[in-house]
Amino acid sequence: MTLKTILKPLQSLQLIGLICSYLLGAGLVQYINPLIDVNAMVQGGVFFLSFIIALDYLCGMQSTLKFELWEDTSPLDLVRIRWAYRIIAAFFVTFSTSLFVAWMVQGNIEPAVTVLLVGNLTIGMFYYLAQVHENLQPYQVLFEVMLVVVSPPLMAFFLQSVPIHRFLTMSVVVIVPLYLSYRLLEDLVRFDRESRVRTDALGIKLGWDNVMILHNALILTAYALLALITLFGLPWFITWPVFLGLPIGLVEIVLMERVRRGYKPLWKIMQIATASTFLISVYFLAFAFWSR
């Protein structure tokens, strides 16, 4: 059992995206109210990270029951991998639960935070159940978007007892389509395997051509929304750096159109391009708020 196998359930862009979106929310809090509670901010980020890692390993443990995904692994090694995933998941569940209990004991948790945590737990449960129930599989990526892109900045706000701000909504609606476009690209990369083992996955349900069209449309939609919310009051000093990712997004669209015409896919380049559009956008939004 190698380190690569142990780390297999983790999704790098998912974790990076979670951290960046959380810092985006925290940066906006700092932009509105410079008297930010750093301790609460760090604890909230650690909690969210632990929660997502635990969820990934629970899903990874479930995937070990699908033997077609582990054809090159012996039954004995598969049992060991399953136990390793179980232990890691238990550790992070215990850690995140202990942190939540500590907040309650100290009286540092607001009702809004409790509601958000219950909501995340519910979404996480559906995200996990999507591994088991085929009817939920098409919606798994939507559950992931809620957990990775939408909830973290909300947590950053509520932990600081700051009322919701319109800039948060404006920022999130830009990065959601970009993250979703990356996840759709991942479905295309794994399309052959997914069509054999997960027939109800979103990419399979939509179909090859429709996924490519939707992927491109989401990238264009994100930058169109960015231009629109600039007109509705999001300051220009925040939005203009985000447009630096637009040329990369256009390159990605051209590469995807090549695939639609039957050319050989350049998956690695396309993955880097799509991930870059998301990361550049969330980074520059967060940086703009933190630097002011």
TALIN-V919535 format. One record per helix or strand of 3 or more residues. SS is the DSSP state (H for helix, E for strand). FROM is the first residue (numbers start at 1). LEN is the number of residues. Records with the same first field share a line. If there is no record, write none. Layout:
# TALIN-V919535
SS=FROM-LEN, FROM-LEN
This chain:
# TALIN-V919535
H=3-4, 12-21, 38-26, 67-4, 75-32, 111-19, 134-4, 140-20, 166-24, 191-7, 202-5, 208-24, 236-25, 267-24
